[in-house]
Amino acid sequence: MKLGIISDIHGEIENLHNALSLLQDIECKIICLGDLVSEDSSDNDQCINLIKEKNITTVLGQHDDTCIKVNSPPISDSSCSFLKSLPVFLELDNIYLVHDNPLERARKGQGMWKSGNYIKSFLEAEVVFEELNSTQVKTQFFLIGHTHVPKIFSSKNGEINYSLNEPVQLENDNKYIINPGRLGGVDRESMGVTCAFLDTDNYLVRIFRI
């Protein structure tokens, strides 16, 4: 399976267009890991409409959930209905999609945004790997967003260093947590605007700077 991965759009329509253009050029299925909207954007409806128009598989983010509950930021009725339709997590073959942390999901059903939901370091990723291994989960790839920082974690090799826009060879007997970074929102660790490409047939991943 070839997947283009975007996350944390936060109402940045221009960045969304640029990411989709880049990923569509490499002919892959595009998925979104949530947080389509932002309090600071006037383009939330445009972002949601584009995700709908392109039929992009999407999971719910915490900003999306807040928007549904309190109508802030205000969005159209059709946009709100779309956000309400989004699942908290999805499984595609051996790939698990969630906005924040698969371990929080496993423990609390829909308990995202509880303490410990960020996966920013291998120590945090290792906790997830250990519990998933103890329950003999067969899923190999866990795709997350939420932190705004692109990362690749391996169950055997720790945090994987990479060069932007260059392919990283994965191993077929490891589990991986992959974060594509952000299209909008706060720029943490000065990584800029990024997305990712995952090829599970050839065990390759790339982080693209847009």
N, C-alpha and C positions, 0 to 999 in steps of 0.2 A: 504494500500500500504506500502511496506517495501522498503526503499531507503537507499543505502549507498551513502554518500555525500563526494566528494573530491573537492578541489579548490586550486588555486595558486600553480601549479606544478612547474613552473619556471625551466623546464628542468632537474629536479631531478629524473632520471629514477629509481634509486634504491629505493627511497622513494615511487615512484608510484607503483613499483612492490610489495613492502611490504604492502601498503594500499589496493591494489586490492586483495592480498592474504588474508588479514584479513577480508575484507568485503565479499569476495566470500564464506568464510567459514560459514557465517550466511545467505546465500541464499537470496540476495536482489538485486533489480535493482540498478545499480550504475549510478550516474549522476555526472557531473563535472561542476563547476561554473566558469570556464575560467582561463585565464593566464597560458597557457600551456608552453609558451616559456620564455626565459630569455637571455639577452645580455651576461651573464656570463657563459652560459652552452654550451657545445659541443654536448649535447644529446637531443637537441630540436626535431630533426626528429625522434629519437627513441621514445620519449614520445608521439608525435603525432601518430606515427605508432601503438603504443600499444593502444591508445585510439580508433583508427579506428578499429584495430583488434578485440577488445573487444566490439565494437559497443556501446560505452558508450555515452549516451545522454549528450551533451555539449553545453554550451552557450559561447559567445564571451567575452573575457576579454580585458582590455585596452592594455596590452602588445601584445596580439594577433593582435589587430587592428593596432597597430603601425608597427608590423612586416609586415603585409599585405601592408601597405601604403609606407613604405620606405625600405623594404627588410632588416631590421635590427632587430634582428640577421638574417643572411642569412640562409634560409632553402630551401629544395628541392621544385621543382614545385608542386609535388603532395601534399606536406605538406601545401604549400601556398593555393592550391585549397581547401584543407580541411578546413583551417581556414576561407576562404572566404565563405564557405557554412554554417558557424555557425550562428545561430540566436542570436540576442541581448538578447532576453528573450524567455521563454517558459512557458506554463501553462499545468500542468498535474492534471486534476480534480480540487481539491481545493489547489493545490500547485503551487507557482509561483517561477520560477528560473531566477535569474539575477546575473550578476557579482557584481554589486555595490549597487544600491539603487532603489527600485521599485518606489519611489516618483519621482526621477529624470526622470525615464522612462515615468511615467504618465504625467509629466509636459512638457517634451521636446521631446517626441517621441524616439529619439535615443540619448538623451542628456547626456549619461554617461560621467564621468570624468569632469563634471562641478563642480563648488564650492558646497560644502555641500553634496558630494556624499558618504562620509564615514559615516558608522553607527558604532560608537565606544562606545557610552554610551546610557543609557536609554533616556536621554534628546533628543538625535538625533533620537532614535527609536520612541519616543513618537510623534514627529512631523509627522512621517510616519503613525503611527497608527491613529492619529487624522484626517489626510486628507483622509485616506482610509475609515475610519468610516463615514466621512461626505459624501462621495460619495457612501456609502452603498456597497462597494466591499465585495463579499461573500467569496473570497479566505481566507483560514485560515492560511496557512503556507507560509512564504516568506523566501526562501533560498538564501543567499548572501555569497559572499567571500570578496576579495579585501583588508580587513584590516590585514589579516594574524593572527588574534586573534579569537579563538573560543568563541562564545557568544550565549546565549539564552535569548531573550527578550520576555516578555509577555505583551499583551495590558492591562491586568488588574493588574498584579503582579510585573511589572517592570523588572529589570534584575534578572534572575534566577541563583542562585549559584548552582554549581554542583561539583561532584567529578569525575575526569577522570576515564573512563572505567565503571562507575556506571550508571544504568538507572535513568532517571528523569521522573517522572509521570507528564504529562500535563493534562489540563482540556479541555473538549470538547466545551466550550463556550468562549474560548479565541482565539485571533489571536496571532501568534508567528513569530518572526524573528529569524532565526537560521543560525549561521555562523560556518562552520566546522573547521575553521582555515586554516593552510597551509601545503603543502607538500614540498615546496621550498621557496626561497626568504628570505627576512629579517625576523629574529626571533624577533618579537615585544613582549614585556612583558614576555619574557623568557618562552613561552608556549611550545616550541619545535614543533615537527612534529605531526600533528593531523588530524583526519578525523571524520566523524559523521555517525550515523545510526538513521533513523527516521522511526517509525512504526505508521502510521496514523490510523490504525485499533484499536490499543490498547493505543494510545496516549502516546507513550514512545519515548524518545530521549536519545542517548548516545554520548558523546564525547570521542573518543579513542586517546590515545597517542600511536604513532607507535614506 
